[in-house]
């Protein structure tokens, strides 16, 4: 029987796979919540509404949101109406919004 400890390579691979799985699920869930609210919703509101259905923490949410911002699936705006471009800048009060223009072709 193989033991998985925090220092074993197998444990690290399993941890990375779990993190990747969380991010993939969030990449599907977050846009659905954001697009359902034409005026957007705050990162904090979105996080608290979905955190019970996921074991992902705020850092994993931010990583997923970062990817969605980079792919122009959503926008993140501060209370001062400036666009957030990096996950580290996102605050719980920032609004997550559908982009003004959406791509007609997936992945473009």
N, C-alpha and C positions, 0 to 999 in steps of 0.2 A: 504494500500500500504506500502510495506516494504522499508525503506531507507537503502541504503548501504553506510556506511561511513568507512574510513580507520580503525576505531576502532571496527567495527562490525565483528563478527565471519564469517558471510556470505561473506563479502568483502574479508577477508583473504583467505577463501576457494576458491573463484573465482579467486583471484590473483595467488594462488598456481596452480590452474588448468590451467590458461593461461600460466604460466611459464613452466609447464610440457608439455603443448601442443607445445610451441615453441621448447623445447628441442627435443621432439619426431620428429618434422618436420626436424630439423637440423640434427638429427642422420641419416635421410634418404638422405638429400640434400648434406651434406658435403662429404661423401664418393664418390658420383657421380662426383662432381667437381674434387676431388683429383685424382680419378682413371682415369679420362679423360685426365689428364696431367701426362704422364709417369715420367717426371722430377720433378713432384710435383708443388706446387704453394705456394707462401708465405701466411701466415695467413692474412696479411694486404690486399693482392690482393683478396683472397677468401672472406674476410669480405666485402670489398667495392663492389665486384661484386654481392653479394647476399643481402646486407643490405637493399636495396630498396624493395625487395620482402618480407621482414620480419620486424616486429617491435622489434625484439630481439636486445639487445645491446651486446657489446663486452663481458660482463661478462657471458651472456647466451651462446654466441658462445663458450667461453672458457669452460663452464660447459659441453657442448655437446662434444667438442674436448677432454676434460679430459676422458669422458666416452668411446669415440672411441679409445683413446690411451690405456686405461685399458683393453678394449676388443680386443686389437691388430688389429683393423680395419684399423687404420692409424698410422703413425709415425710423430713426430714433431722433427725437427732438427734445431739447432741454426746455425748461420753463421760460427761458429767454429767447426761445425760438431758434436756437442755433442747432445745426445738425451734428449729431454725434457720429464719429467715424470709427472709433475704437471702443471695444468692449470695456476696457478699463475706465472709460469716461462715463459709462452709463450709470445713472442713478435711479433709485426707486421712483422718483418723481418724474422722470423722463417719459414722454409719450411715444409709444410704438404705433406707427401709422402705416397704412398701405402707401406705396409710392404714388406720386402724382401720375406717372406714366408707367404702365406695366408692359412687359414683353409679351408678344403674341406667341413667340417660339420658346419652348422650354430650353433652359441652358444658355440663352443668348442675352 
